[in-house]
């Protein structure tokens, strides 16, 4: 249930709404805007609450039921687009933000070479996985803390923010010491203990869509992060599993306008995991920007043939530089810039 306060409502009037909700056993989240405040009333039985219980209170403009299961991620709670700022890089603003780098941190030399390519080509954020959840337990699982230390040194050397995945609630505090953005991968989108722990960290979060999850389930997972008071949430579409097998996954381009219609959260697209092959990445990246994505997450490796993880879908430095040069017109067509 969403309670919209009148413009100029007093702190006392807002507190009265909050007090009434809590007296009914509900939880409350506030969205304090420049013009007015919106109060989200959360609980399993809000459908049984009469709207008049809040509509009669002084300072209340309107009371609306949100019928979808996600609340805090909805435009009903926050009509204006959210912008997440990472060390001066804004995701969700006019500029399209490109995050790029190898799937996994393999060595310091590899990450230095990657960071140089990423920055010189015009991307804003360096990616690299220190912890790698793999389908097989016998595959490379990442360098873990040693990988985080490499990321931290490279971040300092090139003055570039880094994004890396966290896979265990017990590692959130550790990863947050080294990373500017905590990534929650597709397999962990519904790991609710991890979501809550990352939410409490108050660090910017990149929430990837589960490859077998609907948009509604994705936004409901985002609510776990937002419910902990973390409003720095970025969504990432990375393709879903369908009957089609010509690409690794089916990139759901339609999710971009759907998210933009129903949620205020910024959205980027990972064309590399959807494609599964480097030759398909540029077209998917361009289509994503044309559809209105706020940014891209692209895999780039200085030597894809020698990559320990996902070399086939990684762009070479020259291919990535070419892609960055070609993205400009697609961003401009959507009213954006690179």
C-alpha positions in Angstrom: 0.0 0.0 0.0 1.3 3.4 -1.0 0.4 6.6 1.0 1.3 9.8 -0.9 1.6 12.8 1.3 0.5 16.3 0.2 3.1 18.8 -0.9 4.3 20.6 2.2 3.1 18.0 4.7 4.8 18.3 8.1 7.1 15.9 9.8 4.4 15.3 12.4 1.9 14.3 9.8 4.3 11.9 8.2 5.1 10.4 11.6 1.4 9.9 12.3 1.1 7.8 9.2 4.2 5.7 10.1 2.9 5.3 13.7 -0.5 4.1 12.5 1.1 1.5 10.1 3.4 0.2 12.8 0.5 -0.1 15.3 -1.1 -2.4 12.8 2.0 -4.6 12.6 3.2 -3.2 9.3 6.7 -2.3 8.2 7.3 1.1 6.6 9.7 2.6 4.0 9.9 6.3 3.2 10.7 8.0 -0.1 11.4 11.6 0.8 11.3 13.6 -2.5 12.0 17.3 -3.1 8.2 18.0 -3.4 6.5 15.3 -1.3 7.0 12.2 0.7 5.7 8.7 -0.2 5.1 6.1 2.5 5.2 2.4 1.5 3.3 0.2 4.0 4.6 -3.3 3.8 3.3 -6.6 5.2 1.7 -9.9 4.2 -1.8 -8.7 4.9 -1.9 -5.2 3.6 -4.6 -6.3 1.2 -6.9 -6.6 4.2 -6.2 -3.1 5.5 -8.9 -0.4 4.8 -7.4 2.5 2.8 -9.5 4.9 4.9 -7.4 4.0 7.9 -4.7 6.2 6.3 -6.7 8.5 4.0 -8.4 10.2 7.0 -5.0 11.3 8.5 -4.0 14.9 8.1 -1.5 15.6 5.3 -2.4 12.5 3.3 -3.0 13.1 -0.4 -4.0 9.6 -1.6 -3.8 6.0 -0.7 -3.2 3.3 -3.4 -2.9 -0.4 -3.2 -0.1 -2.0 -5.2 -1.3 -5.2 -6.5 2.0 -6.5 -7.8 4.2 -8.4 -5.3 7.1 -6.0 -5.6 6.6 -2.7 -3.7 9.8 -0.7 -3.2 11.1 -1.3 -6.7 7.8 0.0 -8.2 7.1 3.3 -9.8 4.2 3.6 -7.4 6.7 4.0 -4.6 9.1 6.2 -6.5 7.7 7.7 -9.8 11.1 9.3 -10.8 14.0 7.3 -12.1 16.6 6.4 -9.6 20.3 7.2 -10.3 23.0 5.2 -8.7 26.3 7.0 -8.2 29.6 5.1 -8.0 32.6 7.4 -7.3 31.1 10.0 -9.6 29.9 7.5 -12.3 26.1 7.8 -12.5 24.1 4.8 -13.7 20.6 5.8 -14.8 21.5 9.3 -15.9 21.8 10.6 -19.5 25.1 8.9 -20.0 25.2 5.2 -21.0 27.6 3.5 -18.6 29.8 0.6 -19.8 31.2 -1.8 -17.4 33.8 -4.1 -18.9 36.6 -6.6 -18.2 37.3 -10.3 -17.9 34.8 -12.8 -16.4 37.4 -13.9 -13.9 40.5 -12.4 -12.2 43.3 -14.7 -13.3 46.5 -12.6 -12.6 47.6 -9.1 -11.9 49.1 -8.8 -15.4 45.8 -9.8 -16.9 43.8 -7.2 -14.9 46.3 -4.4 -15.5 46.0 -5.1 -19.3 42.2 -5.3 -19.1 41.9 -2.1 -17.1 44.1 -0.2 -19.6 41.9 -1.4 -22.5 38.7 -0.7 -20.7 39.7 2.9 -19.7 41.3 3.8 -23.0 38.2 2.7 -24.9 35.9 4.9 -22.9 34.3 2.5 -20.4 33.7 3.7 -16.9 33.8 0.6 -14.6 36.1 -2.4 -14.5 34.6 -5.9 -14.0 36.3 -9.0 -12.8 35.2 -12.0 -10.8 37.3 -13.1 -7.7 34.7 -15.6 -6.7 33.2 -17.7 -9.5 30.2 -20.0 -8.9 30.5 -22.7 -11.6 28.2 -25.4 -12.8 30.9 -28.0 -12.2 32.9 -28.2 -8.9 36.0 -29.1 -11.0 36.1 -25.8 -12.9 38.1 -22.8 -11.9 36.4 -21.2 -8.9 38.3 -17.9 -8.8 41.3 -16.6 -6.8 38.9 -15.4 -4.0 40.6 -13.0 -1.6 43.8 -12.9 -3.6 41.7 -11.8 -6.6 40.1 -9.1 -4.5 43.5 -7.8 -3.6 44.5 -7.7 -7.3 41.3 -5.7 -8.1 42.0 -3.2 -5.3 45.5 -2.6 -6.6 44.3 -2.2 -10.2 41.5 0.1 -9.1 44.0 2.4 -7.4 46.5 2.3 -10.3 43.9 3.3 -12.9 41.5 5.3 -10.7 38.5 3.2 -11.9 35.6 1.7 -9.9 35.3 -2.1 -9.9 32.4 -4.5 -9.8 32.8 -8.1 -8.6 30.5 -10.9 -7.5 29.7 -12.0 -4.0 28.4 -15.5 -3.6 28.1 -16.1 0.1 26.5 -14.0 2.9 29.6 -14.6 5.0 31.8 -12.9 2.4 29.8 -9.7 2.0 31.9 -7.7 4.4 35.1 -9.0 2.9 34.1 -8.2 -0.7 32.7 -4.8 0.3 36.2 -3.8 1.5 37.6 -4.1 -2.0 34.7 -3.6 -4.5 32.8 -0.5 -5.4 29.8 -2.5 -6.6 28.7 -5.9 -5.3 27.3 -8.2 -8.0 24.7 -10.8 -7.2 24.8 -13.3 -10.0 22.0 -15.0 -11.9 22.2 -18.2 -9.8 21.9 -16.2 -6.6 19.1 -13.9 -7.6 16.7 -15.7 -5.2 19.3 -16.4 -2.5 17.3 -14.3 0.0 19.9 -14.6 2.8 22.5 -13.2 0.4 20.2 -10.4 -0.8 19.4 -9.3 2.7 23.1 -9.3 3.7 24.1 -7.3 0.7 21.3 -4.9 1.3 22.5 -4.2 4.8 26.0 -3.5 3.5 24.6 -0.3 1.9 27.0 -0.7 -1.0 25.9 -0.3 -4.6 24.5 -3.6 -5.9 24.3 -5.1 -9.4 21.4 -7.6 -9.4 21.5 -10.0 -12.3 18.2 -11.6 -13.5 17.9 -15.3 -12.8 18.0 -17.2 -16.1 14.7 -18.9 -15.3 13.0 -16.0 -13.5 10.3 -13.6 -14.6 10.5 -9.8 -14.4 8.1 -9.9 -11.5 10.4 -12.3 -9.6 13.4 -10.2 -10.4 11.8 -7.0 -9.1 10.6 -8.8 -6.0 14.2 -9.9 -5.4 15.2 -6.3 -5.7 12.8 -5.5 -2.9 14.9 -7.6 -0.5 17.8 -5.2 -1.1 15.6 -2.1 -0.9 13.9 -3.3 2.2 17.2 -3.2 4.0 17.5 0.5 3.3 19.8 0.1 0.3 18.6 2.3 -2.5 21.7 1.8 -4.7 20.3 -1.0 -6.7 21.1 -1.6 -10.4 19.3 -4.3 -12.4 21.1 -6.4 -15.0 19.4 -8.3 -17.8 21.6 -11.2 -18.9 19.3 -13.5 -20.9 16.9 -16.2 -19.9 16.8 -19.9 -20.7 14.3 -20.8 -23.4 13.8 -23.6 -25.9 16.0 -21.7 -28.4 19.6 -23.0 -28.5 21.2 -20.9 -31.3 22.7 -18.7 -28.6 23.8 -19.4 -25.0 20.6 -17.7 -23.6 17.8 -15.7 -25.1 18.4 -12.0 -24.5 15.0 -10.6 -23.3 15.1 -7.2 -25.0 11.4 -6.7 -24.1 12.3 -6.7 -20.4 14.0 -3.3 -20.9 10.8 -1.3 -21.7 8.8 -3.4 -19.2 11.3 -2.5 -16.4 11.2 1.1 -17.5 7.4 1.2 -17.3 7.0 -0.5 -13.9 10.2 0.2 -12.0 12.3 3.3 -11.1 15.5 1.2 -10.9 18.3 1.7 -13.5 18.9 -1.2 -15.8 22.0 -2.4 -17.7 22.4 -5.4 -20.0 25.0 -8.1 -20.2 25.1 -9.2 -23.9 28.1 -11.4 -23.3 26.4 -14.1 -21.2 23.3 -14.0 -23.4 25.4 -14.4 -26.6 27.8 -17.0 -25.5 29.9 -16.1 -28.6 31.9 -12.9 -29.2 30.6 -12.5 -32.7 27.0 -11.9 -31.4 27.9 -9.5 -28.6 28.1 -6.2 -30.6 24.6 -6.6 -32.2 23.0 -7.5 -28.8 24.8 -4.5 -27.2 23.5 -2.1 -29.8 20.0 -3.5 -29.6 20.0 -3.0 -25.8 20.9 0.7 -26.0 18.3 1.2 -28.7 15.7 -0.3 -26.4 16.6 2.1 -23.6 19.1 0.3 -21.4 21.1 2.5 -19.0 24.3 0.7 -19.7 26.2 -2.5 -20.6 28.3 -5.2 -18.9 30.7 -6.6 -21.5 33.3 -9.3 -21.1 36.7 -8.2 -22.5 39.9 -10.3 -22.1 43.5 -9.4 -23.3 43.8 -12.9 -24.6 40.5 -14.7 -24.9 42.1 -17.9 -26.3 43.9 -18.3 -23.0 41.0 -17.3 -20.7 40.2 -19.6 -17.8 36.5 -18.7 -17.9 34.2 -17.8 -20.8 36.9 -17.0 -23.4 34.5 -17.7 -26.3 32.2 -14.9 -25.4 34.9 -12.4 -24.5 35.9 -9.6 -26.9 39.5 -8.9 -27.7 40.9 -5.4 -26.9 40.6 -4.3 -30.6 37.0 -5.7 -30.9 36.0 -3.9 -27.7 37.5 -0.6 -28.8 35.6 -0.9 -32.1 32.3 -1.7 -30.3 32.7 1.4 -28.1 33.2 3.6 -31.2 30.1 2.1 -32.8 27.8 2.5 -29.8 27.5 6.3 -30.0 24.8 6.5 -32.7 22.6 4.0 -30.8 22.9 5.9 -27.6 22.1 9.1 -29.3 19.0 7.6 -31.0 17.7 6.8 -27.5 18.5 10.3 -26.3 21.7 9.3 -24.5 25.4 9.7 -24.9 28.4 7.4 -24.3 
